[in-house]
Amino acid sequence: MSNKSKGAVLPEQVQAEYRQATDYKRQLGSRGLYEQTRINERFYTGDQWYGVNCGDSRPLVRYNVIKRIGDYKMAVVGAQPVSVRFSAEGVPVTAASCELVEGYRSALRQGDKPEALPAEAAAQAMAAALTDYFATTAKRLKLEELKQRVLRNAYISGTGVLYTYWDDRIRTGLYADEAKTTPIYGDIAAEVLDIEQVYMGDPSVEDVQQQPYVIVAQRRSVTEIQRLAKAHGCRRWAEIRGEDGHATLLTRFWKEWDENGNAAVKAVQICDTVTVRETWSLGVKLYPLSVFRWEEKRHQCYGESEIPYLIPNQIAINRTISAGVWAVMMMGMPMMLVNGDVVTGPITNDPGQIIPVYGSGEEVRDAVRYVDPPAFSAQLDANVQGLIRDTMTQAGVSTTLLGDIEPHNTSAIIAVREASLMPLTMMQNRFYTFIEEMARVWAEFWMAMYGNRGLKIAEEEGVWYMPFDGNLCRDLLLSIGVEVGSGDTYSESRTVETLDNLYANGIINAKQYLSRLPRGTVPRMEALLQEMA
């Protein structure tokens, strides 16, 4: 279907596109995306002897380097706190306009109704409000948890996807009238999708916003899909069936352009041969999907995980360690051979057990004996430790990064860590781009769906609401920047060390020193500062 087509989208067409995209995923790599992701998940969680019929007699040791590497990299990429700053393109920011905006915001904080701002200052004030409101929305949607799930999905399957949608059932606590008789419902919600649920129309296009269409497949209960169908006037809702009370709901997104070249995202929902929801407009210009790829591949919309390339080393490590443990057990508790014709009683192998033996002296000597275990190489432990170390080093992880050293010299450790973290910079930048794409999608929904309502702004001084009219902001061209805070393990130590030097040299006083210590360093810090005032 062409991007510019405005005809009805039939269930048969969506199902055919879904099957085609499914077949493509099955052909990716040597095992296909679905099977490889299942294998990656098992190795990451520790189920690394799955399918190996070794019985229960031997110890199957696991030394999970895959999880340790992944957890470290995910922590580095996603640990730094991020904030998003919106600015209005084409709007000059001057000292005079900043003073006007600050006066306007100050009046709102105090509960007053300030005079309307000039156009340029109003645009600047709105961009500042969106910056503050992003933090409010991030807290409501638990963005930190969503980020962790996106990173985990990306490490295991190669691609993490965040799906933002409009939920008209969310209560906002706001009202459309001063009498508070008309409550305002509806706000954005977010869900982390597995890449197995997302199907791109053209797999060779890397940018999701350039896709001809995107299909999202969600496993839902038949009851829920029927309720959704009835809510949107579907007369065939009773025909919706499934297995085990569940069915697959397909949501197809695509873009249409008007004569002025303005894009609009449309969607339709299908379940088997039933159109659950007819074509509707989301009101936004961007696909409501933000994608992060662990490793990028040229001309490929799906990312790639590093786990498949770590699995052979992981198997070798597990086998080697298990062989070493088994050899030690055989040396400490060797196998016993018993002549059943001479020894008729039960053998428990308990220390001090008395074994009745009947026969001649030679028969007594040969009645019970131990099997000498094979020679055990003293280099086995050194070899396996070297294999572990080399595997982690080649994956970009070292003992310095993992903290397996004594922090005697903080400055030296920081220098080594910063040098070691350089290879992850590109991955961090891709993740910050993912955050920027997500913020742009959120802003699209705010301007398209909020209408006239207040934006909740939470500051240290208190909580207040910024008047917002989405219709007046539709033509506002927003620039988005991601600001990254410090999240290093030794950042607090570095902060304290810097403050110590400033205080020792008399550059700052005791109050300035205490007020700038990392949060939680001193109990009841605010009370202490008040006592010093």
N, C-alpha and C positions, 0 to 999 in steps of 0.2 A: 504493500500500500504506500502510495506517495505521501510525503509529509504534508502536501497541500490539499490532499483529498479531504472532502468534507462529507462523504457519504457514510451510511450506517456501517458499523463494524460488526460483522456476523460472528456468532460463536464458532462456526466451522473454520473461519479464517484465523481466529485467535488460537484455536486448538492446533491447527496445522503449523503455525509459527512456533507454538510451544513445543511440539514434537520435534521440529527441525532444530530448535535450540538445544533441546535435550540430547538429541543424537550428536550434535557437535561437542557437547561437554563430555560425552562418553568416549570420544575419540581423542581428547586432549591427553598428551603424554603417553606413557606405555600402558597405564592401567585405566585411564579415564579420570575425569575430575571427581566423580562420586566415590569410586573405589579408593583412589589415592587419598582423598580426604578422610575416609574411614580409617585407613591404615595410619595416616598421620595422627589422627586423634588417639588411637590406641597407643602408639609409641609415646606421645606426649604425656598421656595420663599414667603410663607405666605398665600397661598390658602388653608387654613386649615379648612374651613367650606364647602369644595366641597362635593356635594351630600347630604348635610343635608338640608332637606326641612323645614326651620324654618320661611319662609315668610319674609316680610320686616318690620314687626311691632316691632320686638325686636332687640336690638343692639347685633351684633355678634362680640365680642371683640377678638382681637388676641394679645397675648403676646408671641412673637416668641423666645422661649428659644433655639429651635433647630438651628436657624440661628446664634444666638449669640454664642452658644457653638462651632459650626462649624467654624465660621469666626475667633474666637480666636485661635482654634487649628491649622487651616490652616496658620494663621499668624505666630504662634510660629514655626511650622515645616518648613515653607518656607521663613521666614523673613531674616534669616541670609544669607549674601552674601557668595556664594561658588565659589571657583576656583578649577581647576583641574591641577594636576602636573603629567606629564609623565616622566618616567625614563626608561632607557634601562637595562633590566636584563642581568647579566653576564658581564657588562661593569664597570670596576672599575673607581671611581671618585676620582681623586687625585688633589692636589694643582697644579701640573704641567699641567694636562689636563684641569682644570678649567681656568688656565691662557691662554692656547692655544685657548679654546673656546671663552673666552671673547675678546681676540685679534681679532679673526675671525669675531665675531659679530660687534665689534667696527669698523673694516674696512668696513663692509657692510653698517653700518649706515652712514659712510662718503662717500659712493658711490664708494669705491675702489673694486678691484677684488683681494681678498686675495688668498694665496696659499692653495691648498687642505690640509685638515687635515688628520692626521693618522686615521686609521679605528676606534679605540676606541674613540678618541676625536670627530670624525665625528658623531658617534652614539650618543654621549652625546650632541653634538650641535643640532642634529635633534630632540632629545627628548625635549630639551629646547625650540626649535622652535615650536613644537607641543603644548607645554604648553602655549606659548604666542598666538599661532594661535587659540587655543580653545576660548580664550577671544574674539578674533576678530569674530569668527563664532557665538559665543553666542550672541554677539551684533547684528550681521546681522539677525539672526533667531529670535531675541527678546525672548531669553530664559526665562527671568523673567516672561513674559506673558504666555509662554508655561507652566512653572512650576505652576503658579496659576491655570491654567485650568486643569492640571493633578490633582492637589490637590482637586479642586472642584469636579471633576468627581469621585475621590476616596472617598470623604466624602459622596457623594450622592448615588453612586452605589456600592461602595466598592473597585473599581479598576480603576486606571488611567493608560492610555496607551499612550506612545509617539511613533509615527511611523516616522522613518527616511527613506528617499528614495532619489534616484539620479534623479535630474531634468536637462536634457540636454538642456533646453531652457534658463537657467540662464546665463546672460552675466557676465563675470568675470572682464572685463577691461584689461585682459592680452592677450599677443600675443605669438604665437609659434615661430616667427622669429623676428630678430632684425629690419627688415624693417617694421614691424607691418602691414603686409598684411593678416596674418592668425589669426583671433581672436580665443581665447579659450573660448568655451562654456561648461557649465555643472558644477554643484556643488550640494551639499547636501541640501535638504529641509526637513522640519519637520512638522508634523501635529498631533494634539491631537485627538485620537479616543475615542469614547464612547465604553464602554465594550460591548454594544449591537452589535457593529460592528466587534468584535474580537472573533474568535472561535478556541479554542485549540483542537488539535487532541486527547489528552488524558487528561481529566479534573483532573485526580488524580495526575498528575505530576506538582509539584509546580514551578520548574525552566523552564522558557519559552524556554531556549536554549536546553533543553532535550526533547522537544515536537517532536513527529513524523512528525507533520505538523501543520501549522497555516493557517487559512483562514481569510482574511480581507474582509468584505462586505461594499461597499461604494455605496451610492445612488447618481447616476450621471444622467445628462440629456442624452437622447437617442442620441442627436446630438453629444455630446462630446464622447460618447462611440463609435459611428460610426466613428468619426474622428480618434480616437485612433486605431480602427480596421483597417481602410484603411491605416494608417501610418505604420502598421506592416504587411501589405500584406494579410489581411484577405479577402477572396473572398466572404464571406457570410455576409459582413457588412450590406447589405440592409435588412437582415432578423432580425436584432436587433429591437425589439419592446419594448414598455413599457406602463405604465399607467400614464396619465397626463404628458406625455412627459418625464418621468423618468424611469430608470430601475436600477437593482442592479448589480453592477460589483463585481465579486468575484475574489480575488487574492489569490492563494494558494501557500504557501511557504513550502519547505521541504529541507532536507539536503541529499546530496549524498557524498560518500567517495570513494577516489581512492585506489589503491593497497597499498599506503604508509600510509593510515589512515588519509589523509588530507580531511577535509570537504569542501564542496562548497554548497552554498545556491542556489537553483533553484526556479523558479516561473513560474506560468502560469495564464492567466487571462481568465475568463469565464463569459459570460452573457447568461443566460438561456441555450440553446443548442448550442450556438455559441462560438467557441474558439477565443476570441478577440485577444490574443497574444499567440503564441506558446511558448513552454518551452524555457526559457532563463536563463542564469547564472547571478546572481547579482555581482559576482566577490568577494564576502565576505564570511567569514566563520561563521558569526553570523546572527541569525534572526534579521532583522532591527527593532525590537520592544523592548522597555524598559517599564517595568511594575512596578507600585507602588500600593501596597495593603494597604487599611486603617487598616483593621484588618485581620490577617492571620488565616487560618483554616488548620488543618492538612490534608494532602493528598487532597488538593483542590487548583486548579490553580486560581480560582476567589476569590477575597477578599470579605469582608463583611462590610457593613456600620453599624454604631451605631444608625442611625436614626430610624429603626423599633422599637428599644427598648426604644426610647425616645417619640415615638408617643403617647402611652397611657398617659404618664404624660402631654404631650402637650395638649391633648384633655381635660384632667381633669382641667388643668389651665385655658384654654379658657372657659370651661363651668362654672367654679366657678366664674371667673371674670365677665362673662356675666350675671350670676344670680345676682351677687352683684350690678352691674350697673343697672340692671332692677329693683331690689328692691329699690334702691335709687331713681330712676325715679318715681316709684310708690308712694313712700313716699312724694316726692316733687310735683308730678303731678298725684294724684290718679285718678282712673277711675271714671267717672261721670255716675250716673243712672238718667234718665229723664223719668217722666211719660208723655208719648206722648198724653194721653187724656186730660191732664191739660195744658201742655206746647205745644203750636202749632207752635210757631215761631222757626226759626233756632237757634242752639246753636253753638257758636264759641269758647267758653271757654276763651275768651279774658278778661283780668282784667277790672273790672268795667262794664261789659256788663249788660244791663238791660233786664231781662227776663220777658215778660208779662205772668202772670199766671191767669187762670180763674177757680174759684171754691171757696169752703169754706176755712176757715183758716186751717183746718186739711189737706185739699188737697194741700194748698200752702206749708205747712211744708214738706209734703212728695213728692212734685213735683220734686225736685232736691236734690240729696244727693250723697255723695262720698262713694266709697267702701273702707273700712279700709284694707290696705295692710297687709299681714301676718307679723308676728313678724320677725324683721331683727336681726340676730345674730351679735353682736359686734366682735365676734371672726372670722368672715368670712375673713376680710382683713388680719388678722394675719395668718390664715390658708393658704391662697393662697400665701402669701409672704414666708411662711415656705416651701410650696410645690415647689415654684420657686427656693428658695435657696437650698433645698435638692436635687432637680433635677440637678442643675448645679454643686453642690458639688460632687455628685456621678459620674457625667460625667467628673470630673477632672478640673472644672472651679470654681473659687471663686472670690469674690469682690476684693481681693487683686490683683489677676491676671488681672482682667479687668480694674484696675485703679480707682475703685470707692472709693478711699480714698485720704485724703489730704497728699501730700508728705512732711511732716514735717521732717521726719528722713529718708533721702535717703538710708543710710547704712542699716537700719533696713528693709526698704521696699525691698531692693535688696536681703537681706538674706531670707526673707519670700518668695519672688518670686522664687529664685533659688531652695529652698526646694520644692515649689509647682510644679515646672517645671520638677522635676525628673521623674514622671510617663510618660512624653512625650518623654523621652530620647530614648526609644526603637523605637518609631515611627520616630523620627528624624534620627536615624541610618538607618532605612529602606529606608528613603527618600534619604539619602546620597548614599546608595547602588544603588538606582535607578539612581542617577546622574552619578555614576561610570559606570554603565552598558551603559548608554547613551553615555558617553565619549568613551567607548570602541567601540561602534558601529560607532561613528563618525570617530575614528581613522582607523577602517577597511575600510571605504569608502575612506578616504584620501589616504591610501596606495594602494588601489585597483584601484581607478578611476582617481586620479590626474595626474598620469604620470609625465612629466617633466614640472613643473611650479613653480612660486614663491609663497611663503606663506606670506601674508600680516601681518606684525608685527607693531602694534600701541603702541608706548611708549610716555612718556612725552617729550623725545627729538625729536620725530617726527615719521614718518611712513617710513618703509623700507621693502624690500622683501628678504626673506631667500630662496636661491635656494633649490629646493626639487625635488627629483626623487623617486616617489613611488615604482618603480620597485626595487630599491636598498634597500628599507626599508621593503620589504615583509617578510623577514626572521627575522626582528627585533622583539624581544620579549619585549613588553611594560608592565611596571607596572604602575598602575594608582592609584593616591591618591587624595582624595577630601579634600580640605582645607577649613575650615569654619571660616568666620570672625565673628565679634561681631555685633549682631543685636538687642540686648535687648533695651527695652524702656529707661532704665536708663544707658545705656552704655556710652552715651555722657556725662551725668552728672558725672559718675564715672571717665571718662577720664579727665574732667575739674578739678574735685576734686584732682586727683592725680597730675596733672600739678601744681595746686595751691600749694600743699605741697612741691613739688620739687623746685618751684620758691621761696617760702617763706623761705626754708632752704638753699638757695643759691647754690643748686646742678646744676641748669640750669640758663641761662641768659634769658633776655627778648626776644631775637630773637628765641632762642630754644623753649621758651614757646609758642610764637605766631605761629611758624611754625608747631607745633604739635597739635594745637587746632582742633576740629572737623570741617570739611568743612562747610562753611556757618555761622560759629559763628561770625566772624568779616567781615564786608563788605570790599571788595577790599583788601584782605589779601596780595596778591602778591605785589601790589603797596606799601603797608605799609612796607613789608620786604625789598623791594628795597630801600626805603627811609632810612631805618635803616642801610643799608650796608655802 
